[in-house]
């Protein structure tokens, strides 16, 4: 579509470096690939693929990234299809959370009781309505009736503010410019998705794991703001829950419970739809493990044990890697 080409030209001509200087730029982390972690991730992925092969689960349905945080000055990683662009469901809310805090830090947005309430609901309850409000706040846009091509070009440029911000931090292969909905988008929101959803949100497990790592290490925006983010991302995985989609009990938390890791701590942001089941999590165990794991699964949303199976293998094997 013509307006998408226009948006790309505008983005490139805007100057990402000047954008970063204007909006504020936090200290990014350096993550090195590790042969040992790569072997571990491959092992976890292929063991999981084999376990669920009878259900038709294939490599194309899985993406995994693991980052070892035991040495914060020497971060190591491994991935399985880590650069595959996947519809992220509610995991995109992690990016909107960081963008919002950066906007508040730079003075572009002022914290109000409504913003505070919506931020909490977006991350803790994964509320789509709260997310829609936060996206409006950080991009200065609003949903509504369809727009003319020229009006949509202007509106779309503003809506891409979060993309420009993360591009300035060298995030690649991601698209975070759409609201999340319980049902479907209408009007200009549907227009902006483009034909066949070409402009829908997309994330990679590599980019998502990196952002969670920057939050954990106090590098996202400021240390004080990352503490606020971590408080919202904290999950109680122990005990029981009647909700299969509870972020503490329905995703990575299943692995902690199955392994009876009493005292382990979990911070996470999950995402799920009728076709996707994702989680990005930071885990600390009493034995000293500290790692970020991001697992995306597609077209097997009802298979609750695929994602925690990957995490369980990592928990069992990571301690043997120095």
C-alpha positions in Angstrom: 0.0 0.0 0.0 1.2 3.5 -0.8 1.1 4.9 2.7 3.4 2.1 4.0 6.1 3.0 1.5 5.6 6.6 2.6 6.0 5.7 6.2 9.2 3.8 5.6 10.7 6.8 3.7 9.6 9.1 6.5 11.2 6.8 9.1 14.5 6.7 7.3 14.6 10.4 6.6 13.6 11.3 10.1 17.1 10.3 11.4 17.1 7.7 14.1 20.2 9.2 15.9 18.5 12.6 16.3 15.4 10.9 17.4 17.3 9.0 20.1 18.9 12.2 21.3 15.6 14.0 21.5 13.6 11.3 23.3 16.4 9.9 25.5 18.5 6.8 25.1 19.2 4.2 27.8 22.3 2.0 28.1 21.9 -1.2 26.1 23.4 -4.5 27.1 26.0 -6.5 25.2 25.1 -10.2 24.8 27.5 -12.7 23.3 26.5 -16.0 21.6 27.7 -19.0 23.6 28.4 -22.4 22.0 27.4 -24.2 25.2 24.1 -22.3 25.5 23.4 -22.9 21.9 23.7 -26.6 22.4 21.4 -26.4 25.4 18.7 -24.4 23.6 18.9 -26.8 20.6 18.6 -29.7 22.9 15.6 -28.2 24.7 14.0 -27.4 21.4 14.5 -30.8 19.7 13.5 -32.7 22.9 10.3 -30.7 23.0 9.7 -31.2 19.3 10.1 -34.9 19.7 7.8 -35.1 22.7 5.0 -33.4 20.9 5.6 -34.7 17.4 2.6 -37.0 17.5 0.4 -33.8 17.8 2.0 -32.4 14.7 4.3 -29.9 16.5 7.1 -28.8 14.2 10.1 -26.5 14.3 8.2 -23.8 12.5 5.9 -23.6 15.5 8.6 -22.9 18.0 11.1 -20.1 18.7 13.4 -19.9 21.8 16.0 -17.5 23.2 18.0 -18.1 26.4 20.2 -15.5 28.1 22.4 -16.4 31.1 22.5 -13.6 33.6 24.7 -15.2 36.3 27.5 -12.9 35.2 26.0 -9.5 34.5 29.2 -8.3 32.9 29.5 -11.2 30.5 26.0 -12.1 29.2 25.7 -15.2 27.1 22.9 -16.5 24.9 21.7 -19.2 22.6 18.6 -19.4 20.4 16.4 -21.6 18.3 14.8 -19.6 15.4 15.5 -16.5 17.5 15.2 -14.1 14.6 11.8 -15.5 13.4 9.2 -12.7 13.4 6.1 -13.9 15.2 2.8 -12.3 16.1 3.5 -11.6 19.8 0.0 -11.3 21.3 0.3 -9.5 24.6 4.1 -9.8 24.9 4.2 -6.5 22.9 2.9 -4.9 26.1 6.4 -5.2 27.5 7.7 -2.8 24.8 4.8 -0.4 25.4 5.7 -0.4 29.1 9.3 0.6 28.5 8.3 3.2 25.9 5.9 4.7 28.4 8.5 5.0 31.1 11.0 6.6 28.6 8.3 9.1 27.6 7.7 9.9 31.3 11.4 10.2 32.0 11.9 12.6 29.2 8.9 14.7 30.1 6.8 13.9 27.0 4.2 12.2 29.2 3.1 13.1 32.7 2.1 10.4 35.1 -1.6 10.6 36.1 -3.8 8.3 38.2 -5.3 6.9 35.0 -2.0 6.2 33.4 -0.8 4.5 36.5 -4.0 2.4 36.7 -3.8 1.4 33.0 -0.1 0.6 33.3 -0.8 -1.8 36.1 -3.7 -3.4 34.4 -1.8 -3.8 31.1 1.0 -5.8 32.7 -0.5 -7.5 35.7 -3.9 -8.4 34.2 -2.8 -8.1 30.6 -5.8 -5.9 29.9 -6.3 -5.1 26.2 -8.4 -2.1 27.0 -5.7 -0.7 29.2 -3.1 -1.3 26.5 -5.2 0.6 24.0 -5.2 3.6 26.3 -1.4 3.4 26.8 -0.8 3.1 23.1 -2.9 6.3 22.6 -0.8 8.0 25.3 2.6 7.2 23.9 1.8 7.8 20.2 -0.7 10.7 20.5 -3.2 8.8 18.3 -6.7 7.5 18.8 -8.9 4.9 17.2 -11.9 6.0 15.1 -13.4 6.1 11.7 -11.5 5.3 8.6 -9.1 7.9 7.3 -8.2 9.2 3.8 -4.9 8.0 2.5 -3.2 11.3 3.3 -4.7 11.5 6.8 -3.7 7.9 7.4 -0.1 8.7 6.4 0.1 11.4 9.1 -1.7 9.2 11.7 0.5 6.2 10.9 3.7 8.2 11.3 2.7 9.2 14.8 1.6 5.6 15.6 5.1 4.4 14.7 6.7 6.4 17.5 7.5 3.2 19.5 9.1 1.5 16.5 11.3 4.5 15.9 12.4 4.5 19.6 13.4 0.9 19.6 15.0 1.2 16.2 17.2 4.0 17.7 18.4 1.4 20.2 19.2 -1.1 17.4 16.3 -3.4 17.9 15.7 -5.3 14.6 13.0 -7.4 13.0 10.3 -6.1 15.3 7.0 -4.2 14.7 5.2 -2.7 17.7 2.7 -0.2 16.5 -0.7 -1.9 16.9 -3.2 -2.1 19.8 -4.3 -5.4 21.2 -7.9 -6.4 21.0 -10.1 -9.1 22.6 -11.9 -9.5 19.3 -10.9 -7.4 16.2 -9.8 -4.0 15.1 -12.1 -1.6 13.2 -11.9 1.6 11.2 -8.4 3.2 11.0 -7.0 0.4 13.2 -7.9 -2.1 10.6 -6.7 0.2 7.8 -3.3 0.5 9.5 -2.9 -3.3 9.8 -2.9 -3.4 6.0 -4.0 -6.0 3.6 -3.8 -9.5 5.1 -2.5 -8.0 8.3 0.9 -7.1 6.7 1.5 -4.4 9.4 0.5 -6.5 12.4 2.7 -6.5 15.5 5.8 -8.8 15.1 8.5 -9.7 17.6 11.4 -12.1 17.8 12.4 -14.1 20.8 15.9 -12.5 20.6 14.6 -9.0 20.8 12.1 -9.8 23.5 14.7 -11.6 25.6 17.0 -8.7 25.2 14.5 -6.2 26.4 13.6 -8.3 29.5 17.4 -8.6 30.2 17.7 -4.8 30.0 14.8 -4.4 32.5 16.3 -7.0 34.9 19.7 -5.4 34.9 18.3 -1.8 35.4 19.4 -0.7 32.0 15.9 0.1 30.5 15.4 3.9 30.9 16.7 4.2 34.5 17.4 1.9 37.4 14.5 3.4 39.4 12.1 2.9 36.5 13.1 -0.7 35.9 12.4 -1.4 39.6 8.8 -0.1 39.0 8.6 -2.3 35.9 9.9 -5.4 37.8 7.3 -4.9 40.5 4.6 -5.2 37.8 6.2 -8.2 36.2 6.6 -10.2 39.4 4.6 -13.4 39.4 3.5 -15.7 42.2 3.9 -19.2 40.7 3.4 -21.2 43.8 0.0 -22.4 45.1 -2.8 -23.0 42.7 -4.9 -21.1 40.2 -8.2 -21.9 38.5 -7.2 -19.8 35.5 -5.2 -21.7 32.8 -4.0 -18.4 31.5 -2.8 -17.0 34.8 0.7 -15.5 34.0 2.2 -17.1 37.2 0.7 -20.5 36.8 0.0 -21.1 33.1 3.3 -20.6 31.4 6.9 -20.8 32.7 5.6 -21.2 36.2 4.4 -24.7 35.3 8.1 -25.7 35.0 9.0 -24.3 38.4 6.1 -26.1 40.0 6.8 -29.4 38.2 10.4 -29.3 39.4 9.3 -28.3 42.9 11.7 -25.3 43.0 10.4 -23.8 46.2 11.9 -20.3 46.7 12.5 -19.7 43.0 11.4 -16.3 41.8 9.6 -15.4 38.6 9.1 -12.2 36.6 7.3 -12.5 33.2 5.0 -11.2 30.5 2.9 -13.8 28.7 0.8 -13.6 25.6 -1.9 -15.9 24.3 -4.6 -16.0 21.6 -6.5 -18.8 19.9 -3.3 -19.6 17.9 -0.4 -18.4 20.0 1.0 -19.2 23.5 4.1 -17.1 24.5 6.1 -16.2 27.5 9.2 -14.2 28.3 10.4 -14.8 31.8 13.3 -14.0 34.2 14.0 -16.8 36.7 16.1 -16.9 39.8 16.6 -20.2 41.7 17.9 -20.9 45.2 20.8 -22.8 43.5 22.0 -19.6 41.9 20.6 -19.8 38.4 19.7 -16.4 36.8 18.4 -16.4 33.3 15.9 -14.9 30.8 14.0 -17.3 28.6 11.6 -16.4 25.9 9.5 -19.1 24.2 7.0 -18.4 21.4 4.7 -21.2 20.2 2.3 -20.9 17.3 -0.8 -22.9 16.2 -0.7 -25.0 19.4 -2.2 -22.6 21.9 -4.1 -25.3 23.7 -1.0 -27.3 24.4 -0.1 -25.7 27.8 2.9 -28.0 28.4 5.0 -27.2 25.3 6.3 -23.9 26.6 7.1 -25.1 30.2 8.7 -28.3 28.8 11.4 -26.1 27.1 11.9 -24.1 30.4 12.1 -27.3 32.4 14.9 -28.7 30.3 16.8 -25.4 30.7 16.3 -25.4 34.4 17.6 -29.0 34.6 20.7 -28.5 32.4 21.8 -24.9 32.8 23.5 -25.5 36.1 26.0 -27.8 34.4 27.2 -24.9 32.2 29.7 -22.4 33.5 
